[in-house]
Structure formats: C-alpha cells, structure tokens
Amino acid sequence: MRFIYMSRFIKLLISSVLILFTFSTSLSAVEKKLYNEQRTFARALVEKIEHVEENEDNPYDVMVRIHLKILDGVKKGEKSIVEFKGDDNMPKGMFYMEGDTVFVGISKLEQSKEIDYISIYDVENTKGIVILGVLLLISIIAVGRLRGVLSMASLVSTIFLLFYLLVPLTLKGKSPIPMAVGISLFAIVVTIPIILGFQKKTLAAIIGASSGVLIATLLALGSGWILRLTGIVTNEMMTVFYASSIDIDLKGLALSGIIISALGAIMDVCISIASATEEIFRVHPEISFKEAFKSVVTVSSDMLGATMNTLLFAYVGTSLPLVLLIALKLEPGLPFAMVLNYNPVLSELVQSAIGCIGMFLSMPATALICIELHMRSRKNGKTA
C-alpha cells in the first residue's frame, strides 16, 4: 500500500511538472539583425611589449604596444602590433607578458583580404589543462578502476547532451527547461547503476534522485513566477542574449541552470541514503518498517550536517569575490535587504535554496522507496 502511494506521488509530481511546462511562458524565436564580421582565430607569440607614457602628470595614462608573431593559420609567420591606450592599472600578473602564447582574432573588411585589426584573447593554458586531465584520469583508474572509467563515460555523455542538445536548441529560441530536466534524468538513470550496480538500492536511488530533480524543477518554476526576471538573470546571461542572433528565453535559461546545479548534490545524498538503507537490512534483516525508517532518518540527519558544510565551503570558495563584494557594499546606513536583492547575491541565494530543498526532500523519498523494496523482497521470500 505504501509503495502504491509513493508511485502515485511520483506520477503526480511528473504531471505537475508537465503542466507547468505547458503553461510556462517562453519567448518566440525572433531573429535579430547582427553585424557578422569575417574573423579567423589563431595563436600568436608575444615577442615584445612597449609602454609609452603620454601624460607625465598621470603615470597610468600610457600607450601599450604588443608585438605579435602569428604561429598558425593562413597568416602564419606574419608579425603585427596591437596598441592599447588608456589607464595601465591592471593588477600585477593579469596582463600579457613577453614569451606568452595567446589566442587572437583576426578581423577582415568585408570587401578586402587585408587585416582590419587583431583582437587578443586569453593566454594559452592547453598544457596545464592536459596535465590536470591526465592526473584526473590516472586517479580515477587507480581508485575506481572499471567503475571509475564507466562513471567518466557517463559524465562525458551528459556533457555531450548539454553541448549538442541543450545549447544548440536554446540558441534557436527553444525553452531550455524541458531539456535540462531530461538531461538531468538521463544522467541519473545512467550514472547511478554504474556506481551502485543493478540492485534494489539502485532503483531506490534513481527514483529518489528523480523526485528530487522534479521537486527542484517545481521550485525553480515557482521562483520564476514569484521573482522578477532581473533578480535571477545574471550579467553573463544578458551578454548571451545580446550576442545571440535570436531572442533567447532568459528566464528558462536561468531556471535551467538552477535545475542542473542541483543535480550533483541530489544524486550524492540519494546514493548515500540507499546504501545506508541496504546496510541496515543486511545487518538486521528482520527489522520493522518503522525502526528501519527511524535508523535511516538518524543517518540522514548526520549526513545533512556534513552535506550542508560541504555545500557551504564549496559556495564560499567559488564565490569568494562575491563575498568580498557583499562586505564592500555593507556601508553604514545601507539596508541589508538591498544587499540581498543585489543581482549576483539574489541569484546565488535562489540557486542554493532550491538545490538544498530538492536535496533534503529527496532523502526521505529515497529511504521510503528503498525500505519498501526490502520489505517486499522479505515478504516474497517468506511466501516462497
């Protein structure tokens, strides 16, 4: 009976999400007229940097000339000079240095093959990325062995769906929310069996994590209706909106980011709860439903505190500049509500709150499903 109620609850949850998808507003794909310049990309070597002071009264007002040598592409071997004029007050180590290899964009006039101008982008760090990737792969193979490799394969497949399904369709004006939910559910169904194998706890973890994602989706859609668009859309999303050739669904993009960011924590706790429940029934095979659920709740409470600390430190570590920015904005007389409504702060608060709620509610759902599966298995064994 309990399992029937749980199945009905999950069906109701899925139906609610589908209804909200149906009635959620999305922008139509209206094409925008953009200027498309002819630009090719290449690598270049910074051979020399010159600083020419143009104002003796202001030592920061300088002309910076960067001498470049193109390393690849159709202009390979050619040399060029890029000039920057203005304040030279960048932090030490942030500007280009002689000997750096940088990525450049070579722009051309529409009716000419001559170089119009060269834009310098980021310093090439490909070697460092490759070294870190190799170390990561070695660590996964050494510790996780075959399952570690399979987990990496599932991660790659999820990333593939993000870049070759979510991104292209979003750039065509489609709502990214259904795709974000579908990709999240795909990641759950593929990743959890790889980690746990095909057992009762695997099914419980999949259903529990899926319910957590659907709950997070409902909360994200609800927050999209409650909050003004300016509160959850970041500056990066606005940049994408203006750079795209069509009107992107900004609200859908923001809410999709919230849903995907909640996925990792939800999967983590659901796998842990399912494994803990499995271990309880292995040690005490005759335990009652009530006692089993009480034991799992005790484990969940301890896990909740540890997970909260993990999320807190991860948030502070990645958002340290934002924390400093909050401290700078706390001037005397400044209302604290004004700080909370500051766009970067509000978007992070909404994202963290929705992810935590989805994670918390998925824990009892996973426990109930896993306990019910074990109780059914025990009942069938006695009947046989």
DRENDO-1510 file (C-alpha; in Angstrom, 1 decimal, always signed):
<recs>
REC; n; res; u; v; w
REC; 1; MET; +0.0; +0.0; +0.0 .
REC; 2; ARG; +2.8; +2.4; +0.9 .
REC; 3; PHE; +4.5; +1.7; -2.4 .
REC; 4; ILE; +1.3; +2.4; -4.3 .
REC; 5; TYR; +1.0; +5.8; -2.6 .
REC; 6; MET; +4.6; +6.5; -3.4 .
REC; 7; SER; +4.1; +5.6; -7.1 .
REC; 8; ARG; +1.0; +7.9; -7.2 .
REC; 9; PHE; +3.0; +10.7; -5.6 .
REC; 10; ILE; +5.8; +10.4; -8.2 .
REC; 11; LYS; +3.2; +10.3; -11.0 .
REC; 12; LEU; +1.5; +13.4; -9.6 .
REC; 13; LEU; +4.9; +15.1; -9.4 .
REC; 14; ILE; +5.7; +14.4; -13.0 .
REC; 15; SER; +2.2; +15.5; -14.1 .
REC; 16; SER; +2.6; +18.8; -12.2 .
REC; 17; VAL; +6.0; +19.4; -13.9 .
REC; 18; LEU; +4.5; +18.7; -17.4 .
REC; 19; ILE; +1.5; +21.0; -16.7 .
REC; 20; LEU; +3.9; +23.8; -15.6 .
REC; 21; PHE; +6.0; +23.3; -18.8 .
REC; 22; THR; +2.8; +23.6; -20.8 .
REC; 23; PHE; +1.7; +26.8; -19.3 .
REC; 24; SER; +5.1; +28.4; -18.7 .
REC; 25; THR; +5.7; +31.4; -20.9 .
REC; 26; SER; +8.5; +31.3; -23.4 .
REC; 27; LEU; +9.9; +33.8; -25.8 .
REC; 28; SER; +9.3; +33.3; -29.5 .
REC; 29; ALA; +12.4; +32.8; -31.6 .
REC; 30; VAL; +12.6; +36.3; -33.1 .
REC; 31; GLU; +15.7; +36.8; -35.3 .
REC; 32; LYS; +17.9; +39.8; -34.7 .
REC; 33; LYS; +20.0; +41.5; -37.3 .
REC; 34; LEU; +23.6; +41.3; -36.3 .
REC; 35; TYR; +26.7; +42.5; -37.9 .
REC; 36; ASN; +28.8; +39.4; -38.9 .
REC; 37; GLU; +32.4; +40.3; -39.5 .
REC; 38; GLN; +34.9; +38.0; -41.1 .
REC; 39; ARG; +37.1; +36.8; -38.3 .
REC; 40; THR; +39.6; +33.9; -38.1 .
REC; 41; PHE; +41.3; +32.7; -35.0 .
REC; 42; ALA; +44.9; +31.7; -34.4 .
REC; 43; ARG; +47.7; +31.5; -31.8 .
REC; 44; ALA; +50.3; +34.2; -31.6 .
REC; 45; LEU; +53.6; +34.7; -29.7 .
REC; 46; VAL; +54.1; +37.9; -27.7 .
REC; 47; GLU; +57.6; +38.9; -28.7 .
REC; 48; LYS; +57.8; +42.4; -27.2 .
REC; 49; ILE; +55.8; +44.8; -25.0 .
REC; 50; GLU; +56.4; +48.5; -25.0 .
REC; 51; HIS; +55.0; +51.0; -22.5 .
REC; 52; VAL; +55.0; +54.7; -23.7 .
REC; 53; GLU; +53.9; +57.3; -21.2 .
REC; 54; GLU; +51.9; +60.0; -22.9 .
REC; 55; ASN; +51.0; +62.1; -19.9 .
REC; 56; GLU; +53.8; +63.0; -17.4 .
REC; 57; ASP; +51.3; +64.1; -14.8 .
REC; 58; ASN; +49.5; +60.7; -14.9 .
REC; 59; PRO; +51.9; +57.7; -14.9 .
REC; 60; TYR; +49.0; +55.3; -15.5 .
REC; 61; ASP; +48.0; +57.0; -18.8 .
REC; 62; VAL; +50.2; +55.0; -21.3 .
REC; 63; MET; +50.3; +53.6; -24.7 .
REC; 64; VAL; +51.0; +49.8; -24.7 .
REC; 65; ARG; +52.3; +48.3; -27.9 .
REC; 66; ILE; +52.3; +44.4; -28.1 .
REC; 67; HIS; +54.4; +42.9; -30.9 .
REC; 68; LEU; +52.9; +39.6; -32.1 .
REC; 69; LYS; +54.0; +36.8; -34.3 .
REC; 70; ILE; +51.2; +34.7; -35.7 .
REC; 71; LEU; +52.0; +31.0; -35.1 .
REC; 72; ASP; +49.4; +29.2; -37.2 .
REC; 73; GLY; +46.5; +29.8; -39.6 .
REC; 74; VAL; +46.6; +31.5; -43.0 .
REC; 75; LYS; +48.7; +34.4; -41.6 .
REC; 76; LYS; +51.4; +32.1; -40.0 .
REC; 77; GLY; +54.8; +33.8; -39.7 .
REC; 78; GLU; +53.4; +37.3; -40.1 .
REC; 79; LYS; +54.0; +39.9; -37.5 .
REC; 80; SER; +51.7; +42.6; -36.2 .
REC; 81; ILE; +51.5; +45.3; -33.5 .
REC; 82; VAL; +48.4; +45.7; -31.3 .
REC; 83; GLU; +48.1; +49.0; -29.3 .
REC; 84; PHE; +46.2; +49.7; -26.1 .
REC; 85; LYS; +45.7; +53.3; -25.0 .
REC; 86; GLY; +44.4; +54.2; -21.6 .
REC; 87; ASP; +45.0; +53.5; -17.9 .
REC; 88; ASP; +47.7; +51.0; -17.2 .
REC; 89; ASN; +46.4; +50.0; -13.7 .
REC; 90; MET; +45.7; +46.3; -14.1 .
REC; 91; PRO; +46.7; +44.0; -11.2 .
REC; 92; LYS; +50.2; +42.5; -11.4 .
REC; 93; GLY; +50.2; +39.2; -13.3 .
REC; 94; MET; +47.0; +39.9; -15.1 .
REC; 95; PHE; +48.4; +41.5; -18.2 .
REC; 96; TYR; +50.3; +39.7; -21.0 .
REC; 97; MET; +54.0; +39.1; -20.7 .
REC; 98; GLU; +56.8; +38.6; -23.2 .
REC; 99; GLY; +57.0; +35.0; -24.3 .
REC; 100; ASP; +53.3; +34.3; -23.7 .
REC; 101; THR; +51.3; +32.4; -26.4 .
REC; 102; VAL; +47.9; +34.0; -26.8 .
REC; 103; PHE; +44.8; +33.4; -28.8 .
REC; 104; VAL; +44.0; +36.1; -31.3 .
REC; 105; GLY; +41.1; +37.0; -33.6 .
REC; 106; ILE; +42.0; +38.4; -37.0 .
REC; 107; SER; +39.2; +40.5; -38.4 .
REC; 108; LYS; +38.9; +41.5; -42.1 .
REC; 109; LEU; +37.0; +44.0; -44.0 .
REC; 110; GLU; +34.0; +42.6; -46.0 .
REC; 111; GLN; +35.4; +43.5; -49.4 .
REC; 112; SER; +39.1; +43.2; -48.6 .
REC; 113; LYS; +41.6; +40.5; -47.7 .
REC; 114; GLU; +43.7; +42.8; -45.7 .
REC; 115; ILE; +43.9; +42.6; -41.9 .
REC; 116; ASP; +41.5; +45.1; -40.3 .
REC; 117; TYR; +42.5; +44.6; -36.7 .
REC; 118; ILE; +43.7; +42.0; -34.3 .
REC; 119; SER; +41.9; +41.2; -31.0 .
REC; 120; ILE; +43.9; +39.5; -28.3 .
REC; 121; TYR; +42.0; +37.0; -26.1 .
REC; 122; ASP; +43.3; +34.7; -23.4 .
REC; 123; VAL; +46.7; +33.2; -22.7 .
REC; 124; GLU; +47.0; +29.6; -23.9 .
REC; 125; ASN; +47.0; +27.2; -21.0 .
REC; 126; THR; +46.4; +24.0; -23.0 .
REC; 127; LYS; +49.4; +22.2; -21.5 .
REC; 128; GLY; +48.2; +22.8; -17.9 .
REC; 129; ILE; +44.7; +21.5; -18.9 .
REC; 130; VAL; +46.2; +18.4; -20.4 .
REC; 131; ILE; +48.3; +17.7; -17.4 .
REC; 132; LEU; +45.4; +18.1; -15.0 .
REC; 133; GLY; +43.2; +15.9; -17.2 .
REC; 134; VAL; +45.8; +13.1; -17.3 .
REC; 135; LEU; +46.2; +13.3; -13.5 .
REC; 136; LEU; +42.4; +13.1; -13.1 .
REC; 137; LEU; +42.2; +10.1; -15.4 .
REC; 138; ILE; +45.0; +8.3; -13.6 .
REC; 139; SER; +43.4; +8.9; -10.2 .
REC; 140; ILE; +40.0; +7.6; -11.4 .
REC; 141; ILE; +41.5; +4.5; -12.9 .
REC; 142; ALA; +43.7; +3.8; -9.9 .
REC; 143; VAL; +40.9; +4.2; -7.3 .
REC; 144; GLY; +37.7; +3.5; -9.2 .
REC; 145; ARG; +39.1; +1.1; -11.8 .
REC; 146; LEU; +36.4; -0.1; -14.2 .
REC; 147; ARG; +33.5; +1.7; -12.5 .
REC; 148; GLY; +35.6; +4.9; -12.4 .
REC; 149; VAL; +36.1; +4.7; -16.2 .
REC; 150; LEU; +32.4; +4.0; -16.7 .
REC; 151; SER; +31.5; +7.0; -14.5 .
REC; 152; MET; +33.7; +9.1; -16.6 .
REC; 153; ALA; +32.0; +7.8; -19.7 .
REC; 154; SER; +28.6; +8.7; -18.3 .
REC; 155; LEU; +29.8; +12.2; -17.4 .
REC; 156; VAL; +31.1; +12.6; -21.0 .
REC; 157; SER; +27.8; +11.5; -22.4 .
REC; 158; THR; +26.0; +14.0; -20.2 .
REC; 159; ILE; +28.3; +16.8; -21.2 .
REC; 160; PHE; +27.7; +15.8; -24.8 .
REC; 161; LEU; +24.0; +16.2; -24.4 .
REC; 162; LEU; +24.5; +19.6; -22.8 .
REC; 163; PHE; +26.6; +20.9; -25.6 .
REC; 164; TYR; +25.0; +19.2; -28.6 .
REC; 165; LEU; +21.3; +19.3; -27.5 .
REC; 166; LEU; +20.7; +21.9; -24.8 .
REC; 167; VAL; +23.0; +24.6; -26.2 .
REC; 168; PRO; +22.0; +24.4; -29.9 .
REC; 169; LEU; +18.3; +24.3; -29.2 .
REC; 170; THR; +18.5; +27.1; -26.7 .
REC; 171; LEU; +20.3; +29.2; -29.2 .
REC; 172; LYS; +17.4; +28.5; -31.6 .
REC; 173; GLY; +15.0; +30.1; -29.2 .
REC; 174; LYS; +13.6; +26.8; -27.6 .
REC; 175; SER; +12.8; +26.7; -23.9 .
REC; 176; PRO; +15.8; +25.0; -22.2 .
REC; 177; ILE; +13.8; +23.8; -19.1 .
REC; 178; PRO; +12.4; +20.5; -20.5 .
REC; 179; MET; +15.8; +19.7; -22.0 .
REC; 180; ALA; +17.5; +20.4; -18.7 .
REC; 181; VAL; +15.1; +18.1; -16.8 .
REC; 182; GLY; +15.5; +15.4; -19.5 .
REC; 183; ILE; +19.3; +15.6; -19.4 .
REC; 184; SER; +19.3; +15.5; -15.5 .
REC; 185; LEU; +17.1; +12.4; -15.5 .
REC; 186; PHE; +19.3; +10.8; -18.2 .
REC; 187; ALA; +22.4; +11.4; -16.0 .
REC; 188; ILE; +20.6; +9.9; -13.0 .
REC; 189; VAL; +19.5; +6.7; -14.9 .
REC; 190; VAL; +22.9; +6.2; -16.4 .
REC; 191; THR; +25.3; +7.2; -13.6 .
REC; 192; ILE; +23.7; +5.6; -10.5 .
REC; 193; PRO; +23.7; +2.0; -11.9 .
REC; 194; ILE; +27.3; +2.4; -12.8 .
REC; 195; ILE; +28.1; +3.5; -9.2 .
REC; 196; LEU; +25.9; +1.0; -7.3 .
REC; 197; GLY; +25.3; -1.8; -9.8 .
REC; 198; PHE; +21.9; -3.3; -10.5 .
REC; 199; GLN; +20.4; -3.8; -7.1 .
REC; 200; LYS; +17.4; -2.8; -5.1 .
REC; 201; LYS; +19.2; +0.3; -3.7 .
REC; 202; THR; +19.9; +1.4; -7.3 .
REC; 203; LEU; +16.2; +1.6; -8.1 .
REC; 204; ALA; +15.5; +3.5; -4.9 .
REC; 205; ALA; +18.3; +5.9; -5.5 .
REC; 206; ILE; +17.1; +6.5; -9.1 .
REC; 207; ILE; +13.5; +7.2; -8.1 .
REC; 208; GLY; +14.6; +9.3; -5.1 .
REC; 209; ALA; +17.0; +11.4; -7.2 .
REC; 210; SER; +14.5; +11.8; -9.9 .
REC; 211; SER; +11.9; +13.0; -7.4 .
REC; 212; GLY; +14.5; +15.5; -6.1 .
REC; 213; VAL; +15.1; +16.9; -9.5 .
REC; 214; LEU; +11.4; +17.2; -10.2 .
REC; 215; ILE; +10.9; +18.9; -6.9 .
REC; 216; ALA; +13.7; +21.3; -7.7 .
REC; 217; THR; +12.1; +21.9; -11.1 .
REC; 218; LEU; +8.8; +22.8; -9.5 .
REC; 219; LEU; +10.5; +25.2; -7.1 .
REC; 220; ALA; +12.5; +26.7; -9.9 .
REC; 221; LEU; +9.4; +27.4; -12.0 .
REC; 222; GLY; +7.6; +28.7; -8.9 .
REC; 223; SER; +10.5; +31.1; -8.1 .
REC; 224; GLY; +10.4; +32.2; -11.8 .
REC; 225; TRP; +6.8; +33.3; -11.3 .
REC; 226; ILE; +7.4; +34.9; -7.8 .
REC; 227; LEU; +10.7; +36.8; -8.5 .
REC; 228; ARG; +11.2; +39.5; -11.1 .
REC; 229; LEU; +13.3; +38.5; -14.1 .
REC; 230; THR; +16.0; +41.0; -13.1 .
REC; 231; GLY; +16.6; +39.0; -9.8 .
REC; 232; ILE; +17.6; +35.7; -11.3 .
REC; 233; VAL; +19.2; +36.7; -14.7 .
REC; 234; THR; +22.9; +37.3; -14.4 .
REC; 235; ASN; +25.1; +39.7; -16.4 .
REC; 236; GLU; +26.6; +36.7; -18.3 .
REC; 237; MET; +23.1; +35.7; -19.5 .
REC; 238; MET; +22.4; +39.2; -20.7 .
REC; 239; THR; +25.6; +39.1; -22.7 .
REC; 240; VAL; +24.5; +35.9; -24.3 .
REC; 241; PHE; +21.1; +37.5; -25.0 .
REC; 242; TYR; +22.6; +40.5; -26.9 .
REC; 243; ALA; +25.3; +38.3; -28.6 .
REC; 244; SER; +22.8; +35.8; -30.0 .
REC; 245; SER; +21.0; +36.2; -33.3 .
REC; 246; ILE; +17.6; +35.4; -31.8 .
REC; 247; ASP; +15.8; +36.3; -28.6 .
REC; 248; ILE; +16.8; +33.6; -26.0 .
REC; 249; ASP; +14.4; +32.6; -23.2 .
REC; 250; LEU; +16.3; +34.2; -20.4 .
REC; 251; LYS; +14.0; +33.0; -17.6 .
REC; 252; GLY; +14.2; +29.5; -18.9 .
REC; 253; LEU; +18.0; +29.7; -19.1 .
REC; 254; ALA; +18.3; +30.9; -15.5 .
REC; 255; LEU; +15.9; +28.3; -14.2 .
REC; 256; SER; +17.7; +25.5; -16.2 .
REC; 257; GLY; +20.9; +26.5; -14.6 .
REC; 258; ILE; +19.3; +26.1; -11.2 .
REC; 259; ILE; +18.0; +22.6; -12.0 .
REC; 260; ILE; +21.3; +21.3; -13.4 .
REC; 261; SER; +23.3; +22.8; -10.5 .
REC; 262; ALA; +21.1; +20.9; -8.0 .
REC; 263; LEU; +21.7; +17.5; -9.7 .
REC; 264; GLY; +25.1; +16.7; -8.2 .
REC; 265; ALA; +24.1; +17.2; -4.6 .
REC; 266; ILE; +20.8; +15.3; -5.0 .
REC; 267; MET; +22.5; +12.3; -6.6 .
REC; 268; ASP; +25.1; +12.3; -3.9 .
REC; 269; VAL; +22.7; +12.1; -0.9 .
REC; 270; CYS; +20.3; +9.6; -2.7 .
REC; 271; ILE; +23.2; +7.2; -3.3 .
REC; 272; SER; +24.3; +7.5; +0.3 .
REC; 273; ILE; +20.8; +7.0; +1.7 .
REC; 274; ALA; +20.2; +4.0; -0.5 .
REC; 275; SER; +23.5; +2.4; +0.5 .
REC; 276; ALA; +22.8; +3.1; +4.2 .
REC; 277; THR; +19.4; +1.5; +4.0 .
REC; 278; GLU; +20.8; -1.5; +2.2 .
REC; 279; GLU; +23.4; -1.9; +5.0 .
REC; 280; ILE; +20.7; -1.6; +7.7 .
REC; 281; PHE; +18.7; -4.5; +6.2 .
REC; 282; ARG; +21.9; -6.6; +5.7 .
REC; 283; VAL; +22.8; -6.3; +9.4 .
REC; 284; HIS; +19.2; -6.5; +10.7 .
REC; 285; PRO; +17.1; -8.4; +8.1 .
REC; 286; GLU; +14.1; -8.7; +10.4 .
REC; 287; ILE; +13.9; -5.0; +11.3 .
REC; 288; SER; +10.4; -3.4; +11.1 .
REC; 289; PHE; +9.5; -0.7; +8.7 .
REC; 290; LYS; +9.2; +1.9; +11.5 .
REC; 291; GLU; +12.6; +1.0; +13.0 .
REC; 292; ALA; +14.3; +1.0; +9.6 .
REC; 293; PHE; +12.9; +4.4; +8.7 .
REC; 294; LYS; +14.0; +5.8; +12.1 .
REC; 295; SER; +17.5; +4.5; +11.6 .
REC; 296; VAL; +17.7; +5.9; +8.1 .
REC; 297; VAL; +16.4; +9.3; +9.4 .
REC; 298; THR; +19.2; +9.3; +12.0 .
REC; 299; VAL; +21.8; +8.6; +9.3 .
REC; 300; SER; +20.2; +11.3; +7.2 .
REC; 301; SER; +20.4; +13.9; +10.0 .
REC; 302; ASP; +24.1; +13.3; +10.4 .
REC; 303; MET; +24.6; +13.3; +6.6 .
REC; 304; LEU; +22.6; +16.5; +6.4 .
REC; 305; GLY; +25.0; +18.4; +8.6 .
REC; 306; ALA; +28.1; +17.2; +6.7 .
REC; 307; THR; +26.5; +17.9; +3.3 .
REC; 308; MET; +25.5; +21.4; +4.5 .
REC; 309; ASN; +29.1; +22.1; +5.5 .
REC; 310; THR; +30.3; +20.8; +2.1 .
REC; 311; LEU; +27.9; +23.0; +0.2 .
REC; 312; LEU; +28.8; +26.0; +2.4 .
REC; 313; PHE; +32.5; +25.7; +1.9 .
REC; 314; ALA; +32.2; +25.0; -1.8 .
REC; 315; TYR; +30.0; +28.0; -2.1 .
REC; 316; VAL; +32.3; +30.3; -0.2 .
REC; 317; GLY; +35.3; +29.0; -2.0 .
REC; 318; THR; +33.9; +29.6; -5.5 .
REC; 319; SER; +32.2; +32.8; -4.6 .
REC; 320; LEU; +34.9; +34.5; -2.5 .
REC; 321; PRO; +34.9; +37.6; -4.7 .
REC; 322; LEU; +31.1; +37.8; -4.3 .
REC; 323; VAL; +31.5; +37.6; -0.5 .
REC; 324; LEU; +34.1; +40.4; -0.6 .
REC; 325; LEU; +31.7; +42.4; -2.8 .
REC; 326; ILE; +29.0; +41.9; -0.2 .
REC; 327; ALA; +31.3; +43.2; +2.5 .
REC; 328; LEU; +32.2; +46.3; +0.4 .
REC; 329; LYS; +28.5; +47.0; -0.1 .
REC; 330; LEU; +27.7; +46.9; +3.6 .
REC; 331; GLU; +28.2; +50.6; +4.1 .
REC; 332; PRO; +26.8; +52.4; +7.2 .
REC; 333; GLY; +23.1; +53.1; +6.6 .
REC; 334; LEU; +22.8; +50.6; +3.7 .
REC; 335; PRO; +19.7; +48.4; +4.2 .
REC; 336; PHE; +20.6; +44.7; +4.4 .
REC; 337; ALA; +17.6; +44.0; +2.2 .
REC; 338; MET; +19.3; +46.0; -0.5 .
REC; 339; VAL; +22.3; +43.7; -0.3 .
REC; 340; LEU; +20.1; +40.6; -0.5 .
REC; 341; ASN; +18.4; +42.0; -3.6 .
REC; 342; TYR; +21.7; +42.7; -5.3 .
REC; 343; ASN; +21.5; +40.6; -8.5 .
REC; 344; PRO; +24.6; +38.3; -8.1 .
REC; 345; VAL; +23.7; +37.7; -4.4 .
REC; 346; LEU; +20.0; +37.0; -5.1 .
REC; 347; SER; +20.6; +34.6; -7.9 .
REC; 348; GLU; +23.1; +32.6; -5.8 .
REC; 349; LEU; +20.7; +32.5; -2.9 .
REC; 350; VAL; +17.8; +31.3; -5.1 .
REC; 351; GLN; +20.1; +28.6; -6.7 .
REC; 352; SER; +21.4; +27.4; -3.3 .
REC; 353; ALA; +17.9; +27.4; -1.6 .
REC; 354; ILE; +16.3; +25.4; -4.4 .
REC; 355; GLY; +19.2; +22.9; -4.6 .
REC; 356; CYS; +19.1; +22.3; -0.9 .
REC; 357; ILE; +15.3; +21.9; -0.7 .
REC; 358; GLY; +15.4; +19.4; -3.5 .
REC; 359; MET; +18.3; +17.5; -1.8 .
REC; 360; PHE; +16.6; +17.5; +1.6 .
REC; 361; LEU; +13.2; +16.2; +0.3 .
REC; 362; SER; +14.8; +13.5; -1.9 .
REC; 363; MET; +16.4; +11.9; +1.2 .
REC; 364; PRO; +13.1; +10.6; +2.8 .
REC; 365; ALA; +11.7; +9.7; -0.6 .
REC; 366; THR; +14.8; +7.5; -1.3 .
REC; 367; ALA; +14.6; +6.0; +2.2 .
REC; 368; LEU; +10.9; +5.1; +1.9 .
REC; 369; ILE; +11.3; +3.5; -1.5 .
REC; 370; CYS; +14.4; +1.5; -0.5 .
REC; 371; ILE; +12.8; +0.3; +2.7 .
REC; 372; GLU; +9.6; -0.7; +0.9 .
REC; 373; LEU; +11.6; -2.6; -1.7 .
REC; 374; HIS; +13.3; -4.6; +1.0 .
REC; 375; MET; +10.1; -5.2; +2.9 .
REC; 376; ARG; +8.5; -6.6; -0.3 .
REC; 377; SER; +11.5; -8.7; -1.0 .
REC; 378; ARG; +11.5; -10.2; +2.5 .
REC; 379; LYS; +7.7; -10.8; +2.3 .
REC; 380; ASN; +8.1; -12.6; -1.1 .
REC; 381; GLY; +10.9; -14.7; +0.4 .
REC; 382; LYS; +8.8; -15.9; +3.3 .
REC; 383; THR; +5.9; -16.6; +1.0 .
REC; 384; ALA; +8.1; -18.7; -1.2 .
</recs>
